[in-house]
Amino acid sequence: MKNQNMSSNHRKAIDELVRLHEDDPSKLALVICGSLATGRARETSDVDLYLIVTDEEFERTRATDGCFYGSWD
């Protein structure tokens, strides 16, 4: 991903998410959206994303952990 408005903190966060999920075959894609994806991000913008998983992983997560979205600072 090449984005002029991506700060080093944005890049670090995305790289860490990729590292955490890249070897898990139930994790299919990480989709970046929001201001970072549209090129309108500022230094203080958060990273909005969707983690795309297999149907089986979705059902397992929904049944055990629950699905949610959150913010980590």
Helices and strands as residue ranges (DSSP letters): H 8-21, E 27-33, H 34-38, E 48-53, H 55-64
